[in-house]
């Protein structure tokens, strides 16, 4: 009994939904081909688009997880090496200054 009520309500609901479904206006014939032709023409005729393609491709590759991890690792390693080199140079200069102060304190100002 309950199934019969649900089926009747389901049929009413289906009919109501079909009536309320919006219909798309009819597009002129060849509309889609015209749109794609315009897009292709705009892409090939724009000089800025041709120049920026490689930037988009590079960004696309660098934003992939594998390349992003490689890039981050490279930046960290280069940073550590640069910090070590800078620290070594600073430590060497400080050691030279301490040596000069110990050997000839009157010469250093």
C-alpha positions as CSV (number, residue, x, y, z in Angstrom):
1,X,0.0,0.0,0.0
2,X,2.8,2.4,0.9
3,X,4.6,1.6,-2.3
4,X,1.6,2.5,-4.4
5,X,1.4,5.9,-2.7
6,X,5.1,6.5,-3.3
7,X,4.8,5.5,-6.9
8,X,1.9,7.8,-7.5
9,X,3.8,10.7,-5.8
10,X,6.9,9.8,-7.7
11,X,5.0,10.0,-11.0
12,X,3.6,13.4,-10.0
13,X,7.1,14.6,-9.0
14,X,8.6,13.4,-12.2
15,X,6.0,15.2,-14.3
16,X,6.4,18.3,-12.2
17,X,10.2,18.2,-12.7
18,X,9.9,17.7,-16.5
19,X,7.6,20.7,-16.7
20,X,9.9,22.9,-14.7
21,X,13.1,21.9,-16.7
22,X,14.4,25.0,-18.5
23,X,14.9,24.6,-22.2
24,X,17.9,26.1,-23.8
25,X,17.3,28.5,-26.7
26,X,18.1,27.1,-30.1
27,X,21.6,28.1,-31.3
28,X,22.2,28.9,-34.9
29,X,23.6,26.2,-37.0
30,X,27.4,26.1,-37.0
31,X,27.6,28.1,-33.8
32,X,30.1,25.8,-32.1
33,X,32.4,25.7,-35.1
34,X,32.3,29.5,-35.3
35,X,33.2,29.9,-31.7
36,X,36.2,27.5,-32.0
37,X,37.4,29.2,-35.1
38,X,37.4,32.6,-33.3
39,X,39.3,31.1,-30.4
40,X,41.9,29.6,-32.7
41,X,42.2,32.8,-34.6
42,X,42.7,34.8,-31.4
43,X,45.3,32.4,-30.1
44,X,47.4,32.4,-33.3
45,X,47.1,36.1,-34.1
46,X,48.0,37.4,-30.6
47,X,51.8,38.0,-30.4
48,X,51.7,38.2,-26.6
49,X,50.1,34.8,-26.4
50,X,52.9,33.2,-28.4
51,X,55.6,34.8,-26.2
52,X,53.9,33.7,-22.9
53,X,53.3,30.1,-23.9
54,X,56.6,28.9,-22.6
55,X,56.0,30.7,-19.2
56,X,52.7,28.9,-18.9
57,X,54.3,25.6,-19.7
58,X,57.2,26.2,-17.3
59,X,54.7,27.1,-14.5
60,X,52.6,24.1,-15.3
61,X,55.6,21.8,-15.0
62,X,57.0,23.4,-11.8
63,X,53.6,23.2,-10.1
64,X,53.5,19.4,-10.5
65,X,54.2,17.7,-7.1
66,X,57.3,15.9,-8.4
67,X,58.9,19.1,-9.8
68,X,57.8,21.2,-6.9
69,X,59.5,18.9,-4.4
70,X,62.7,18.9,-6.6
71,X,62.6,22.7,-6.8
72,X,62.1,23.1,-3.0
73,X,64.9,20.7,-2.3
74,X,67.2,22.5,-4.7
75,X,66.5,25.9,-3.1
76,X,67.1,24.5,0.4
77,X,70.4,22.9,-0.6
78,X,71.6,26.0,-2.4
79,X,70.6,28.1,0.7
80,X,72.5,25.8,3.0
81,X,75.6,25.9,0.8
82,X,75.4,29.7,0.5
83,X,74.9,30.1,4.2
84,X,77.9,27.8,4.9
85,X,80.1,29.7,2.5
86,X,79.1,33.0,4.0
87,X,79.6,31.7,7.5
88,X,83.0,30.3,6.6
89,X,84.1,33.7,5.1
90,X,82.8,35.6,8.1
91,X,84.5,33.2,10.5
92,X,87.8,33.5,8.6
93,X,87.7,37.3,8.7
94,X,86.9,37.3,12.4
95,X,89.8,34.9,13.0
96,X,92.2,37.1,11.1
97,X,91.1,40.2,13.1
98,X,91.6,38.3,16.4
99,X,95.0,37.2,15.2
100,X,96.0,40.8,14.3
101,X,94.8,42.1,17.7
102,X,96.8,39.4,19.5
103,X,100.0,40.0,17.5
104,X,100.0,43.7,16.9
105,X,97.3,45.4,19.0
106,X,98.6,48.9,18.3
107,X,98.2,48.5,14.5
108,X,94.5,47.6,14.6
109,X,92.0,50.4,15.1
